[in-house]
Amino acid sequence: MIGLLQEPLVWIGNQRFRVEAVRKLDLPDFTDNMPFIMHSPLVCTTKRELEQYPQYLFPGEREFACTSEQFSFSIDQAYVERMNGKIQKLITLKEGRSDETKIKGTLAPFRLQAPRELIEVGYECGFGEKNSMGFGMVKVDTAHTTHEAGDEHPAKREMPGYGE
């Protein structure tokens, strides 16, 4: 952060921006069952025997599912239906270069039931893989628990590509 304050210019794609302020957000009150809205895709992979590259996993696939008495991850199915199942996002890093990389992830509201400490680590570090590249960033869906069944999901205005 010190470097950012000394050189307050950042590049996003081919656009340059000047950082005018940096502030720390207050942490939410963590519980063992919380709804989240994705700011960046959640990435999950597996390396299968005899395959050279890891395979991306997505909600609905058997290997993606992980449920126990203490852990449950569920995608907001109403959102998935409104998106006609299109909740995958392809991100290209270093586009046009010889070391270009494509990463697939899931971008949809979800609910996580897990020990509070695990939820806190995921919130602060990111959920899934490739967190150091910015994947898996979330915010608490504070409106999710208050909207009625059949109402539009409050994430609609905040999810990239919603309604497309």
N, C-alpha and C positions, 0 to 999 in steps of 0.2 A: 504494500500500500504506500510505503514511503516513496518508492519509485514513481508511482502513479501521481503523487502530489508534486514531485519534482518535474516530471514530464507528463503534463495532464492531457496528452493526446492519445486517443485510441482509434484503431482501425476496425471497422466491422464491414467485411467484404471490401469494396473499393471506396467506402465512405470514411472520412476522417471526422472525429468528434472531439470536442474539448470537454474534459471533465470539470464541472464547476463546483460540485460538492460530493462528498462521500459521507454517508451516515449509516450507522448500525441500526438494523431493525430489531425491535423487541421480539423476543421469543414467545411463541404461543404457550398456553397452558397445555401441556401434553397429558394425554390420557392413554388408555390401552386400546382405544377404538376411535379412529379419527378419519374423516374424509379429507381428500386432498385434490387440488387442481394442479395439473402438470404445467410448468413453465417451459420445460424442455423435455424431449422424449426420454422415456425409460428404456434402457437397453438391457437385453438379457440374451446370453448366448450359451451354447453347450458345444463341447468338442467331442464328437463321436469317434469311436474307434475306426481306423482305416480312412478317415477323411482328413484332408490336408488343412482345411480351414474350419474355424468355428461356424456353427449354424445359428442364425438368429431365431429366437423363440418369441411367441406372441400369445396374448391371452386367448384361451380357448384350446390351446395345444396341451396335450397331456403332460409334457415335460415342463411347461410353464407353471402349471398348477402346483401349489404348495400350501396345503391346509393341514393343520393339526389342532389340538385342543387350545394351544396358545398362539397360533398364527393363522391368519386368514387374509388373503388379498383378493379383492373383488373389484372389477371394472364396473363403472356405472353403465348398466345395460341400456337404460333409456337413452343415454347419450350415444351409445354405439348404434342403436336403432335409428336415431335422428341423423347420424352420419352415414347411414346405409352401410355400416360395417367398416368404413374407411377411417381407421384410427391409427394406421401405420404412417410413419413419417420417414422419408429418406433424406439424410443430411450428407452433403458432399464437403469434405475437408480438403483444402489445398487444391481446389478445382483448377483443372487445366495443367497441372504440373505432373511430372513423372511419378511423384509419390502421392498422387490423388487417392483419397480413401472415401468409400461410401459406407455409412453406418445407418442401420435401420433401427427404429424404435417405436414405441407405442406412445401416443399422445391422447390421453383421455382421463377424465376424473376417475378416482378410485377411492376405496375405503380399505384401511389397513387395521386389522386387529392383531396386536402383538404386545409384548412387554413394553411399557412406557419408555424404558431406556433405549430399546431398539428403535422405536419410532423417532425418538429424539436424535439419535445418531443419523438415521436416514434423512431427517429433515435438515440437519446441519451439513451433512456431507453429500447428500444426494442418494436417491434410490436406484438400485440396479448397478450397471457397470459404466465405465468410462466417465465417472464423475469428475475427474480432474480436467476433462475437456468440456465440462458444463452440462453433461447429460444427467437426467434424474432430478432436476431442481423442481421443487413444489412450493405451493403455499396452501395453508389450511383453507378448506372450503367452508367458511363460517356460515354461509347461507344454506348449505346443503341440508342441514338438519332441520331447517325451518320451513322449507317449501313443501307444499302439499303434493301428493301423488297426482300426476296429470299436468301439473304446472310446468312451465318451461324451466329447465335446469338453469340455475344462476350462473353456471360457468359459460353459458353460450356466448356472452359478450367477451369472455376472456380467453377462450380456446382458439388458437390460430386455425383458420379454415372452417370455423363452425358454420354450418348451414350451406356450405358450397356444394 
